[in-house]
Amino acid sequence: MAIARAEVAKHNKQDDCWVVIHGNAYDLTDFMQEHPGGSGIIMKYAGRDATKAFMPIHPKDMVNSLPKTTHKGPVTPAEPPADEVEEAEPVAAADEVPGIDQMINIFDFERVARNNVTKEAWGYLMSGADDELAMRENHAAYHRVYLKPRVLVDVEQVDMSTTILGTPSSFPVYVTACALGRLYTPDGEMAIARAAHAQGVIQMCPTLASCTMDEMAGARAAGQTQWWQLYVNKDKKVTEEVIRKAESLGFKGLFITVDAPQLGRRERDMRNKAKLTAAVQTKQSAKIDKSQGTARAISSFIDPSLNWKDLPWFRSKTSMKIMLKGIQTGEDAVLAYRSGVDGIVVSNHGGRQLDFARSGIEMLVEVMDALRGIGADLDKFTVFCDGGIRRGSDVFKAIALGAKAVGIGRPVLVGAAAYGQDGVERVIDILKDELKMCMQLMGTPTIKDMKPEMVITRNVADHFVPVPRDYLNKQNYIPLELPMKTSKL
């Protein structure tokens, strides 16, 4: 029998809290203290309909992971009354929003996206570790790598296509894993999957997604390739279940994140006090500290004991390609090669883990030197790089130095926040246009024509030298806003 909404409204206290989600009432009194986003957001909707707040950042079947005893039954009427529907935040009129064709470079999207999402969502996406030097350095380092173009080369026809871990790709760029996609577009990672397919690139799906693994796999088109990014759970049984499910759903690569025994201090995010949540793996809803921001709130299950000795265990559990995501030194690149994994991602986690970690492009120079120094078979051992890619010339530099492909994360979510799936496709289009132009001007008609000797890396490790000012980044960076104080005078 359906429960009247008037009855639900009576259960609106800390010790007796019901909410309505998708037309069903749930008793979340006990669950509140385990909620990764804290009890405050649940209490805000105590006795009321929480569907509108629930939808953007949870997969549709997340309620199925709640204890069966929490489900009280369907409610009537099915639709929430007008007084329970919050007014939408003011949105700029259509004629005040630039058309997508006005997006000339990737930085342009930030100006639009920032106005389309909440302060908490923007803080989560754009935060870096501590003073955020590593985050800014990821892009700034590309400004210290210069190019040596060759001339009088026939570049009438440019072929950017390549093969990445056995999958044909339209150009050497993939969409890397970024959490909480529904904070930026209603369909979240599913919209990104569709955009990746439209552009002929590979999508890496995140553990901390807003969509379920099934939803992301379900958004995959025929013949499309997806990889799975794995945060290793403290409970090996849970980790094994995730790996087996990913393989059964057709994911082609397992990218084990190795640079996050715990997540870094992302202070802009921490200020938001973990107001958000994510579709983390089931069976990991232990009580957690919610004062450290969204990132830490949704990642307390990560195993800090993960080490090199564990790698054979992963190989025994899957036939997927295994990549280590987060290699930052030549020494660890050599260990990865000798461990028998299929490759590595040179990355500092978008500058979100350890501040003053070096940029992806700087580490790539060291990694490639180390691997070539031991005679590594780089046709069989794949090296990727991510972090700070904002221009087609950035892609060129990384590929010339030896990366088989580069990952883009923030630009994808910024594009999604600005214009949804169309925005993601436009971001990729811009990178393609810029890379094609760079290849023509560099005298490299194909990917294999890009060589290390075409880039100058002599100054890449010189961190404090005069460099051209990055006005586009400066215009879009948002510093901490201080509250207005009343003068005592």
C-alpha positions as CSV (number, residue, x, y, z in Angstrom):
1,M,0.0,0.0,0.0
2,A,1.3,3.4,-0.9
3,I,2.4,5.8,1.9
4,A,0.9,9.3,1.9
5,R,3.4,12.0,1.6
6,A,1.8,13.6,4.7
7,E,2.9,10.6,6.7
8,V,6.5,10.9,5.3
9,A,6.5,14.5,6.4
10,K,6.1,13.4,10.1
11,H,9.5,11.7,10.0
12,N,11.7,14.8,9.8
13,K,14.0,14.5,12.8
14,Q,17.6,13.4,13.4
15,D,16.4,10.3,15.2
16,D,13.5,9.6,12.8
17,C,14.4,10.6,9.2
18,W,12.6,9.5,6.1
19,V,13.1,10.8,2.6
20,V,11.5,10.2,-0.8
21,I,13.6,9.2,-3.8
22,H,12.1,8.3,-7.1
23,G,8.6,7.9,-5.6
24,N,9.7,5.6,-2.8
25,A,10.1,6.4,0.9
26,Y,13.3,5.4,2.7
27,D,14.2,5.4,6.4
28,L,17.7,6.8,6.5
29,T,17.9,7.4,10.2
30,D,20.7,4.9,10.8
31,F,22.4,5.4,7.3
32,M,22.9,9.1,7.8
33,Q,26.0,8.7,9.8
34,E,27.5,6.5,7.2
35,H,26.6,8.7,4.2
36,P,29.8,9.7,2.4
37,G,28.4,13.2,1.9
38,G,27.5,13.7,5.6
39,S,24.2,13.7,7.4
40,G,23.5,17.4,6.7
41,I,22.4,16.9,3.2
42,I,20.0,14.1,4.2
43,M,18.6,16.2,7.1
44,K,17.9,19.0,4.6
45,Y,15.4,16.7,2.9
46,A,14.0,15.0,6.0
47,G,10.4,14.2,5.5
48,R,10.5,15.6,2.0
49,D,11.3,14.6,-1.6
50,A,15.1,14.4,-2.3
51,T,14.9,13.1,-5.8
52,K,16.1,16.4,-7.4
53,A,19.1,16.6,-5.2
54,F,19.8,12.9,-5.5
55,M,19.8,12.5,-9.3
56,P,22.7,14.6,-10.5
57,I,25.3,12.8,-8.4
58,H,24.1,9.3,-7.9
59,P,23.4,6.4,-10.2
60,K,19.8,5.5,-10.5
61,D,20.2,2.1,-8.7
62,M,22.2,3.4,-5.8
63,V,19.2,3.0,-3.5
64,N,19.5,-0.8,-4.2
65,S,22.7,-0.8,-2.1
66,L,20.8,0.4,1.0
67,P,19.6,-2.3,3.5
68,K,16.3,-3.7,2.5
69,T,14.8,-2.5,5.8
70,T,15.3,1.1,4.9
71,H,12.7,0.8,2.0
72,K,9.3,1.8,3.4
73,G,7.4,1.6,0.1
74,P,6.0,3.7,-2.7
75,V,4.5,7.1,-1.9
76,T,1.3,8.9,-3.0
77,P,0.9,11.1,-4.9
78,A,3.9,10.0,-7.0
79,E,4.8,13.5,-8.0
80,P,6.1,15.8,-5.2
81,P,3.9,18.8,-4.2
82,A,4.9,22.2,-5.4
83,D,6.2,23.3,-2.0
84,E,8.8,20.5,-2.1
85,V,10.2,21.4,-5.5
86,E,13.0,23.9,-5.0
87,E,13.3,26.7,-7.4
88,A,16.0,26.3,-9.9
89,E,19.0,28.6,-9.6
90,P,18.9,31.5,-12.1
91,V,20.5,30.6,-15.4
92,A,21.7,33.1,-17.9
93,A,19.4,33.6,-20.8
94,A,20.2,31.7,-24.0
95,D,21.3,34.8,-25.8
96,E,23.7,35.6,-22.9
97,V,25.5,32.3,-23.3
98,P,28.1,32.2,-26.0
99,G,27.4,29.8,-28.8
100,I,29.5,26.7,-28.9
101,D,31.0,27.8,-32.2
102,Q,32.5,30.7,-30.3
103,M,34.7,28.3,-28.3
104,I,38.1,28.9,-29.9
105,N,40.3,27.2,-27.4
106,I,39.9,24.9,-24.3
107,F,40.2,27.8,-21.9
108,D,37.1,29.4,-23.4
109,F,35.0,26.6,-22.0
110,E,35.9,27.4,-18.4
111,R,34.3,30.8,-18.6
112,V,31.0,29.2,-19.6
113,A,31.2,26.1,-17.4
114,R,31.9,28.0,-14.2
115,N,28.5,29.6,-14.4
116,N,26.7,26.3,-15.0
117,V,27.7,24.3,-11.9
118,T,27.6,24.7,-8.2
119,K,30.5,26.2,-6.2
120,E,31.1,22.8,-4.7
121,A,31.3,21.1,-8.0
122,W,33.6,23.7,-9.4
123,G,35.8,23.5,-6.3
124,Y,36.1,19.7,-6.6
125,L,37.0,19.8,-10.3
126,M,39.5,22.7,-10.2
127,S,41.2,21.9,-6.9
128,G,44.8,20.8,-6.6
129,A,47.0,19.6,-3.7
130,D,47.9,22.2,-1.0
131,D,49.2,25.4,-2.7
132,E,48.2,23.9,-6.1
133,L,51.7,24.5,-7.6
134,A,51.8,21.0,-9.1
135,M,48.5,21.5,-10.7
136,R,49.5,24.7,-12.4
137,E,53.0,23.3,-13.2
138,N,51.4,20.5,-15.2
139,H,50.4,23.0,-18.0
140,A,53.2,25.5,-17.3
141,A,55.9,22.9,-18.0
142,Y,54.8,22.6,-21.6
143,H,55.8,26.2,-22.0
144,R,59.4,25.2,-21.3
145,V,59.4,22.6,-24.1
146,Y,60.2,24.2,-27.5
147,L,59.9,22.9,-31.0
148,K,62.3,22.3,-33.9
149,P,60.2,22.3,-37.1
150,R,61.4,20.7,-40.3
151,V,60.5,22.3,-43.6
152,L,59.9,21.3,-47.3
153,V,58.1,18.2,-46.2
154,D,54.9,17.1,-48.0
155,V,52.2,17.7,-45.4
156,E,49.2,18.1,-47.8
157,Q,47.8,14.9,-46.2
158,V,48.1,14.6,-42.4
159,D,47.2,11.3,-40.7
160,M,46.7,11.6,-36.9
161,S,45.3,8.1,-36.5
162,T,47.1,5.6,-34.3
163,T,46.5,2.3,-32.4
164,I,46.4,2.4,-28.6
165,L,46.6,-0.9,-26.7
166,G,45.3,-2.7,-29.8
167,T,42.4,-0.2,-30.5
168,P,42.4,2.1,-33.5
169,S,42.0,5.7,-32.4
170,S,41.4,8.9,-34.5
171,F,44.3,10.6,-32.8
172,P,46.7,9.9,-29.9
173,V,44.4,11.2,-27.1
174,Y,42.0,9.4,-24.8
175,V,39.5,10.5,-22.1
176,T,41.0,9.8,-18.8
177,A,39.1,8.9,-15.6
178,C,37.5,11.8,-13.7
179,A,35.0,11.4,-10.9
180,L,31.4,12.6,-10.4
181,G,30.5,13.2,-14.0
182,R,26.9,14.0,-13.2
183,L,28.0,17.1,-11.4
184,Y,28.7,18.6,-14.8
185,T,26.1,17.1,-17.1
186,P,22.9,15.2,-16.3
187,D,24.1,11.9,-18.1
188,G,27.5,12.1,-16.6
189,E,30.0,9.5,-17.8
190,M,27.4,8.2,-20.2
191,A,27.4,11.4,-22.1
192,I,31.2,11.3,-22.2
193,A,31.1,7.8,-23.5
194,R,28.8,8.9,-26.4
195,A,31.1,11.9,-27.1
196,A,34.2,9.6,-27.1
197,H,32.6,7.3,-29.6
198,A,31.5,10.2,-31.9
199,Q,35.1,11.4,-31.9
200,G,36.7,7.9,-32.3
201,V,38.7,8.0,-29.0
202,I,38.9,5.7,-26.0
203,Q,37.2,6.4,-22.7
204,M,38.7,5.4,-19.3
205,C,35.8,5.0,-16.9
206,P,36.4,6.0,-13.2
207,T,35.8,4.0,-10.0
208,L,34.3,7.1,-8.4
209,A,31.8,7.7,-11.1
210,S,28.3,9.1,-10.8
211,C,27.0,6.4,-13.1
212,T,27.2,2.7,-12.4
213,M,29.6,0.4,-14.3
214,D,26.6,-1.1,-16.0
215,E,25.4,2.3,-17.1
216,M,28.7,3.3,-18.5
217,A,29.1,0.0,-20.3
218,G,25.5,0.3,-21.5
219,A,26.3,3.7,-23.1
220,R,29.1,2.0,-25.2
221,A,28.4,1.8,-28.9
222,A,29.2,-1.3,-31.0
223,G,32.9,-1.6,-31.5
224,Q,33.7,1.1,-28.9
225,T,36.6,0.6,-26.5
226,Q,36.4,1.5,-22.8
227,W,39.0,1.0,-20.1
228,W,38.4,0.7,-16.3
229,Q,40.3,2.8,-13.8
230,L,40.7,0.9,-10.5
231,Y,41.2,2.2,-7.0
232,V,42.2,-0.9,-5.1
233,N,39.9,-1.7,-2.2
234,K,41.2,-2.8,1.2
235,D,39.0,-5.8,0.8
236,K,40.5,-8.0,-1.9
237,K,37.2,-9.8,-2.5
238,V,35.6,-6.5,-3.4
239,T,38.5,-5.7,-5.7
240,E,38.3,-9.1,-7.4
241,E,34.5,-8.7,-7.9
242,V,35.1,-5.3,-9.5
243,I,37.8,-6.7,-11.8
244,R,35.7,-9.7,-12.9
245,K,32.7,-7.5,-13.5
246,A,34.7,-5.0,-15.6
247,E,36.0,-7.8,-17.7
248,S,32.6,-9.5,-18.1
249,L,31.1,-6.1,-19.3
250,G,33.7,-5.8,-22.0
251,F,36.2,-3.3,-20.6
252,K,39.5,-3.8,-22.4
253,G,42.1,-2.4,-20.0
254,L,42.6,-2.2,-16.2
255,F,44.3,0.9,-15.1
256,I,45.4,0.5,-11.5
257,T,45.9,3.8,-9.7
258,V,49.2,3.6,-7.8
259,D,49.8,7.2,-6.7
260,A,47.0,7.4,-4.2
261,P,47.5,5.4,-1.0
262,Q,45.4,8.2,0.3
263,L,44.0,11.2,-1.5
264,G,45.9,14.5,-1.2
265,R,44.8,17.7,0.6
266,R,42.7,19.6,-1.9
267,E,41.9,22.6,0.2
268,R,39.3,24.2,-2.1
269,D,37.5,20.9,-2.0
270,M,38.0,20.5,1.8
271,R,36.2,23.8,2.4
272,N,33.1,22.3,1.0
273,K,32.9,19.8,3.8
274,A,32.0,16.7,1.7
275,K,28.6,18.0,0.6
276,L,28.6,15.6,-2.4
277,T,28.7,11.9,-2.9
278,A,29.6,9.3,-5.5
279,A,28.8,5.8,-6.8
280,V,31.7,4.2,-5.0
281,Q,32.0,0.4,-5.0
282,T,29.4,-1.3,-2.9
283,K,30.3,-3.0,0.4
284,Q,32.6,0.0,1.4
285,S,30.2,2.1,3.3
286,A,32.2,2.2,6.6
287,K,32.0,5.3,8.7
288,I,34.4,7.9,7.5
289,D,35.7,11.4,8.4
290,K,33.6,13.8,6.4
291,S,35.5,17.0,7.3
292,Q,38.2,16.5,4.7
293,G,36.3,17.3,1.6
294,T,34.5,15.4,-1.1
295,A,37.6,13.7,-2.4
296,R,38.5,12.1,0.9
297,A,34.9,11.4,1.9
298,I,34.3,9.2,-1.2
299,S,37.7,7.4,-1.2
300,S,38.2,6.1,2.3
301,F,38.1,2.5,1.0
302,I,41.4,2.8,-0.9
303,D,44.1,0.3,0.2
304,P,47.3,2.1,1.3
305,S,49.2,-1.2,1.6
306,L,49.2,-1.8,-2.2
307,N,52.8,-2.6,-3.3
308,W,54.8,-4.2,-6.1
309,K,54.3,-7.7,-4.6
310,D,50.6,-7.4,-5.3
311,L,50.9,-7.1,-9.1
312,P,51.0,-10.9,-9.8
313,W,47.7,-11.2,-8.0
314,F,46.1,-8.8,-10.5
315,R,47.5,-10.7,-13.4
316,S,46.0,-13.9,-12.1
317,K,42.6,-12.4,-12.0
318,T,42.2,-10.9,-15.5
319,S,43.2,-11.1,-19.1
320,M,42.6,-7.4,-19.6
321,K,45.6,-5.2,-20.3
322,I,47.1,-4.0,-17.0
323,M,48.5,-0.5,-16.8
324,L,49.9,1.3,-13.7
325,K,48.5,4.8,-13.5
326,G,50.6,7.3,-11.6
327,I,54.3,6.4,-12.3
328,Q,56.5,9.4,-11.5
329,T,60.1,8.3,-11.8
330,G,62.4,6.5,-14.1
331,E,63.2,4.0,-11.4
332,D,59.5,3.0,-11.0
333,A,59.1,2.9,-14.7
334,V,61.8,0.3,-14.9
335,L,60.3,-1.7,-12.0
336,A,56.9,-1.6,-13.8
337,Y,58.5,-2.8,-17.0
338,R,60.2,-5.7,-15.2
339,S,57.0,-6.6,-13.3
340,G,55.3,-7.7,-16.5
341,V,52.5,-5.2,-16.7
342,D,51.5,-3.9,-20.1
343,G,52.4,-0.3,-19.6
344,I,52.2,2.8,-17.4
345,V,50.6,6.2,-17.3
346,V,53.1,8.9,-16.3
347,S,51.1,11.2,-14.1
348,N,50.9,13.2,-11.0
349,H,47.2,12.8,-10.7
350,G,46.3,16.1,-12.2
351,G,48.4,17.9,-9.4
352,R,45.8,16.7,-6.9
353,Q,48.0,14.4,-4.8
354,L,51.5,15.6,-3.8
355,D,52.2,19.3,-4.2
356,F,55.6,20.0,-5.8
357,A,55.5,16.7,-7.6
358,R,56.9,17.2,-11.1
359,S,54.7,17.7,-14.1
360,G,53.7,14.8,-16.4
361,I,55.8,16.1,-19.3
362,E,58.9,16.6,-17.2
363,M,58.6,13.1,-15.7
364,L,58.0,11.7,-19.2
365,V,61.5,12.8,-20.2
366,E,63.1,10.9,-17.3
367,V,60.9,7.8,-17.8
368,M,61.7,7.5,-21.5
369,D,65.4,7.9,-20.9
370,A,65.3,5.2,-18.2
371,L,63.3,2.7,-20.3
372,R,65.5,3.3,-23.3
373,G,68.5,2.9,-21.1
374,I,67.6,-0.7,-20.2
375,G,66.7,-1.5,-23.8
376,A,63.0,-1.8,-23.0
377,D,60.8,-3.1,-25.9
378,L,58.6,0.0,-26.3
379,D,56.5,-1.6,-29.0
380,K,55.2,-4.0,-26.4
381,F,55.4,-1.8,-23.3
382,T,53.1,1.2,-23.6
383,V,53.7,4.6,-22.1
384,F,51.0,7.2,-21.7
385,C,51.1,10.6,-20.1
386,D,48.5,12.9,-18.7
387,G,48.2,16.2,-16.9
388,G,48.1,19.8,-18.2
389,I,47.2,19.0,-21.8
390,R,45.4,22.1,-23.2
391,R,46.8,22.5,-26.7
392,G,47.4,20.4,-29.7
393,S,51.1,21.4,-29.4
394,D,51.1,19.8,-25.9
395,V,49.9,16.6,-27.5
396,F,52.7,16.8,-30.1
397,K,55.4,17.3,-27.5
398,A,54.4,14.3,-25.4
399,I,54.0,12.0,-28.4
400,A,57.4,13.1,-29.9
401,L,59.1,12.3,-26.5
402,G,57.7,8.8,-26.6
403,A,54.2,8.6,-25.2
404,K,51.8,6.5,-27.3
405,A,48.9,8.7,-26.2
406,V,47.9,11.4,-23.7
407,G,44.9,11.6,-21.4
408,I,42.7,14.6,-21.0
409,G,40.5,14.9,-17.9
410,R,39.5,18.4,-16.7
411,P,39.0,19.7,-20.3
412,V,36.4,17.0,-20.9
413,L,34.4,17.8,-17.7
414,V,34.7,21.5,-18.4
415,G,33.3,20.9,-21.9
416,A,30.5,18.8,-20.5
417,A,29.6,21.4,-17.9
418,A,29.5,24.1,-20.6
419,Y,27.6,22.4,-23.3
420,G,27.0,18.7,-22.4
421,Q,28.0,16.0,-24.9
422,D,28.4,18.6,-27.6
423,G,30.9,20.4,-25.4
424,V,33.0,17.3,-25.0
425,E,33.0,16.7,-28.7
426,R,34.0,20.4,-29.4
427,V,36.9,20.1,-26.9
428,I,38.2,17.1,-28.8
429,D,37.6,18.8,-32.1
430,I,39.7,21.8,-31.0
431,L,42.6,19.5,-30.0
432,K,42.4,17.7,-33.3
433,D,42.5,20.9,-35.3
434,E,45.4,22.2,-33.3
435,L,47.4,19.0,-33.5
436,K,46.8,18.8,-37.3
437,M,48.1,22.3,-37.7
438,C,51.1,21.6,-35.4
439,M,51.9,18.4,-37.4
440,Q,51.9,20.4,-40.7
441,L,54.0,23.2,-39.4
442,M,56.4,20.7,-37.8
443,G,56.8,18.7,-41.1
444,T,55.3,15.5,-39.6
445,P,52.6,14.0,-41.8
446,T,52.1,10.9,-39.5
447,I,52.4,10.1,-35.9
448,K,55.5,8.0,-36.5
449,D,57.3,11.1,-37.9
450,M,57.2,12.7,-34.5
451,K,60.7,12.3,-33.0
452,P,62.4,13.2,-29.7
453,E,64.9,15.3,-31.6
454,M,62.1,17.6,-32.7
455,V,61.5,19.0,-29.2
456,I,63.9,20.8,-26.9
457,T,63.6,19.8,-23.3
458,R,66.7,21.4,-21.9
459,N,64.8,23.8,-19.7
460,V,61.8,21.6,-18.7
461,A,63.3,20.8,-15.3
462,D,64.1,24.5,-14.5
463,H,61.1,25.3,-12.4
464,F,61.8,28.9,-11.6
465,V,62.8,30.6,-14.7
466,P,61.1,33.4,-16.7
467,V,58.4,31.9,-18.9
468,P,55.7,33.5,-21.0
469,R,52.7,34.5,-18.9
470,D,49.7,32.2,-19.2
471,Y,47.0,34.9,-19.5
472,L,44.2,32.4,-20.4
473,N,44.8,30.3,-17.3
474,K,45.2,33.4,-15.1
475,Q,41.9,34.8,-16.3
476,N,40.0,31.6,-15.4
477,Y,41.7,30.8,-12.0
478,I,39.4,31.6,-9.1
479,P,41.2,32.5,-5.8
480,L,39.6,32.1,-2.4
481,E,36.8,34.6,-1.8
482,L,36.8,36.2,1.6
483,P,33.6,37.2,3.3
484,M,33.0,40.9,3.5
485,K,33.8,42.4,6.9
486,T,32.0,45.4,8.5
487,S,34.3,48.2,9.3
488,K,34.7,49.0,13.0
489,L,35.4,52.7,12.2
